Amino acid sequence: MINAVLVFNNNGQPRLTKFYTHLDTSTQQRLISEIFTLVANRPSSSCNFLPLPPLLASASTSTSVSSSPSDTPSLITYRHYATLYFIVISTSTESPLALLDLIQVFVEALDRLFENVCELDLIFNYETLHATLGEMIVGGVVVETGLDKVVDGVKSQGRVAKRPGGEGLRGVGGPGLGAGVWAGR
């Protein structure tokens, strides 16, 4: 089960926080802060999986509504694209490689929907961001990983906002996450 999906920029500012298990706000804020610190401080040569630290794992299970040990969050899977970290917190029953594929499909769907997605697209069009995630994950369970189906589902909801002139950040300070910038870890 997926417990949370987080997206941060390189400065640690959350761009998406979606929790699928019940946690009080202070625990969520602590998790967000600690997980970004863990992920951002890892060298680029490290793998994209790491165990949830025991301190955080015990904090998240104390307020969780589930009682099964296999439902406790225990794994952090992440990818770093351009200026954004995409992070998934899951139970040990989820395959880390499948979660990496999920992140890849999520980013590719956003890239198709926004035509060269950039961080500003995620900030100003959070409805599309949440709709895309909602097409892929429902209640912490992955329901769709087909790129075309996800994109078509979001478009059919009418939640796609187009950027004026169809331009990204390419002329304003650097490339977005679009074509040619898929250099994730």
Residue, then its C-alpha position, 0 to 999 in steps of 0.5 A: m500500500i502507498n502511504a504518501v506521495l510527496v513532491f519537493n523542489n530542490n529547496g525543500q518546498p513541498r509542491l504536492t503532499k498526498f497522504y493515504t493514511h490518517l496522520d495528525t498534522s504535526t506528524q505529517q509536518r515532521l515526516i515531510s521535513e525529515i524525509f526531504t532531509l534524508v533524500a536531499n542529502r543522499p549522493s547522486s550515486s546512491c540507489n533510489f530506495l531507503p528504509l523509513p527511519p525507525l523514529l519516523a516509522s514508529a511515529s507514523t504507526s502510532t496514529s495510523v488506523s491500520s493494525s496489520p504490521s504489513d500496513t506500516p510504512s517502511l520504504i521510501t522510493y524517490r526519483h530526482y528530475a531537474t528541480l523536483y524530487f518525487i517521493v513515495i512512502s509505502t509498505s514493505t509489500e510494494s515493489p520498489l521497482a514498480l514504484l519507480d515505474l509509477i513515478q516515471v509514468f506520473v512524471e511522463a503523464l504530467d509532461r504530456l498534459f502540460e507540454n514540457v512540464c515545469e515547477l510553475d505548472l505544478i504550483f499554478n495548476y495543482e488541480t491537474l496535478h491532483a487529478t493525475l495522481g487520482e487517476m493512478i492511485v486511489g486510497g493508497v492502491v495503484v489502479e492505473t499505470g497505463l500512460d495513455k489511459v491516465v492522460d486521457g482520464v485527466k483530459s476527460q475530466g477537463r482539468v488540464a490548463k494550458r500555459p499561455g503561448g505554450e512556453g515553459l521556463r526554457g526562456v526564463g532561466g532553464p529547462g523544465l522537466g520536458a524532453g531531453v531532461w529525463a536524467g533521473r537518478 
